[in-house]
Amino acid sequence: MSKVEGLAHEIHDVRKDLGDLLGELQRRRREATDIKLQARRHPRAVGVAAALVLGAITLLVGRKVRRRRELRDPVARRRRLRAAFSRMADDPERVRVNGTARHLATAAGTAFLTSLARRIASEGALPRRRAPIVTPEPTRVR
């Protein structure tokens, strides 16, 4: 066997091994991404994951309900109001005084433009004044 034939045989063997390795890698990727197969193989892990997700959702909903109840509680509302007045007394510069007029003007402008846009959308265009109807004068025959 010549040197060239030996190298060709070696290249063929390396390609075959590489093909086998790639096939194995493809099979493992398919198995790893097959959720049904993983659930059948690891039912305990699926149960633990489902319990964790359910627990997290329950915790978040419970915290939201508790927070809403706390915000509506009259005693808590008085505490927050007292704290707000204390902050106002401690630092009166932080209380917004002259920004209110700007906010009112912005709200009024927004309301006006919204109603104008709705009117245009419902009528198709701005209402036009009708031109007066002009009747032609009768022609005189001589």
C-alpha angles and dihedrals in degrees: 000000000000126000092254092052090049092052091047090051091048091049090050091051092048091049091049092050091046091050091050091050092048090049091052091048091051091050092050092048091052091049093047093052095043101101096188091053092048090049090053092047096045109029094154093055090049090051092049092048092049091049091050093050092047091048092050092050091048091049093050094048091046092051091049092051092047092049092050091050091049092051091052095046109111094218092052090047090054090049092051091047091049090049090050092051090048090053089049091051093046096049114015091172090072093060110100112234111154098035093075096076091052091050091049092050091049092050092048092049092048092050092049094049091046093053090046091051091049091050092050091047094050097044097036094234141010112297111264128212113246116243114240114260109249118202115206116243115248114261117240119231115214 
